[in-house]
Amino acid sequence: MAKDEEIYVQVSRDFEAGRINKDLQTKALILSRGDEKAAKYEYIRLRVEQIKSDNLRNLPFKAASKAAGVIQQARDERASAKRAKLEAKQAEAAARRRKAELRRSQHEPNVLKTFLFLMFFALLLWGGHALLTGR
């Protein structure tokens, strides 16, 4: 059903249900010169025109509202992308810190082993020297 037809059907239903704009009904009765049957159809025609006019007047506001929604959505998506990028950088930095910490922890036993080896070697030399010199 076309948009105009939908409006006509809705206005007709509203009229039958008693949901009537009294000012517009009075205007329709005057335009139809007191003929109540003709006033009904005049009312429906006037009410449909009124609805269409309201819809046309609201188009700029609807368009502006829709544009604002699109702009806000774009801002939200951009902010989300920035957060994701920041989180990725933070995760990357944390991975680098863990890798460096792992390298340090692997290096520390080597330093300790080297120190113990040198101490043992020094004791051997001192002990061998003591045996040779008799001290």
C-alpha positions in Angstrom: 0.0 0.0 0.0 1.3 3.4 -0.9 2.1 6.0 1.8 -0.9 8.2 0.9 -3.3 5.2 1.0 -2.0 4.3 4.4 -2.7 7.8 5.7 -6.2 7.8 4.3 -7.0 4.4 5.9 -5.6 5.5 9.2 -7.5 8.8 9.2 -10.7 7.0 8.2 -10.2 4.5 11.1 -9.6 7.4 13.5 -12.8 9.1 12.3 -14.8 6.0 12.8 -13.3 5.5 16.3 -14.2 9.0 17.3 -10.6 10.3 17.4 -11.4 13.6 15.7 -9.7 17.0 15.6 -12.7 19.2 16.6 -11.3 22.3 15.0 -10.7 20.5 11.7 -14.1 19.0 11.8 -15.7 22.4 12.2 -13.7 23.7 9.2 -14.8 20.6 7.2 -18.5 21.3 8.1 -18.2 24.9 7.1 -16.5 24.0 3.8 -19.3 21.4 3.1 -22.0 24.0 3.9 -23.5 22.0 6.7 -23.8 18.7 4.8 -22.6 16.2 7.4 -21.9 13.4 5.0 -19.8 15.7 2.8 -18.2 17.1 5.9 -16.9 13.6 6.8 -15.1 13.3 3.5 -13.9 16.9 3.6 -12.6 16.2 7.2 -10.7 13.1 6.0 -9.2 15.1 3.0 -8.2 18.0 5.3 -6.7 15.7 7.9 -4.7 13.8 5.3 -3.3 17.1 4.0 -2.5 18.1 7.5 -0.6 14.9 8.2 1.3 15.2 4.9 2.2 18.8 5.7 3.4 17.9 9.2 5.5 15.1 7.7 7.1 17.4 5.2 7.8 20.0 7.9 9.4 17.4 10.0 11.6 16.0 7.2 14.5 18.4 7.9 14.4 17.6 11.6 14.3 13.9 10.8 17.2 14.2 8.4 19.2 16.2 10.9 18.4 13.7 13.6 19.4 10.8 11.4 22.6 12.6 10.4 23.4 13.3 14.1 22.9 9.5 14.7 25.3 8.6 11.9 27.9 11.1 13.1 27.6 9.7 16.6 27.9 6.2 15.4 31.1 7.2 13.4 32.5 8.8 16.5 31.7 5.7 18.6 33.4 3.5 16.0 36.4 5.7 15.9 36.7 5.7 19.7 36.3 2.0 19.7 39.1 1.6 17.1 41.3 3.9 19.2 40.6 1.8 22.3 41.4 -1.4 20.4 44.6 0.1 19.1 45.6 1.2 22.6 44.8 -2.2 24.0 46.9 -3.9 21.3 49.8 -1.6 22.1 49.5 -2.3 25.8 49.4 -6.1 25.1 52.4 -5.8 22.9 54.3 -3.8 25.6 53.3 -6.4 28.2 54.6 -9.2 25.9 57.9 -7.4 25.5 58.2 -7.0 29.3 57.5 -10.7 29.8 60.1 -11.6 27.2 62.7 -9.4 28.7 62.0 -10.7 32.2 62.3 -14.3 30.8 65.7 -13.4 29.3 66.8 -11.9 32.6 65.6 -14.9 34.6 67.5 -17.2 32.1 70.6 -15.1 32.4 70.7 -15.0 36.2 71.4 -18.7 36.6 74.3 -18.3 34.2 75.8 -15.5 36.3 75.4 -17.6 39.4 77.0 -20.6 37.7 79.9 -18.5 36.5 80.4 -17.0 40.0 80.3 -20.4 41.6 82.7 -21.8 39.0 85.2 -19.0 39.6 84.9 -19.4 43.4 85.5 -23.2 43.0 88.5 -22.5 40.7 89.9 -20.0 43.1 89.6 -22.5 45.9 91.3 -25.1 43.8 94.1 -22.8 43.0 94.5 -21.6 46.6 94.3 -25.2 47.8 96.8 -26.4 45.2 99.1 -23.5 46.0 98.8 -24.4 49.7 99.8 -28.0 49.0 102.8 -26.9 47.0 104.0 -24.4 49.4 103.1 -26.3 52.5 100.9 -23.8 54.1 
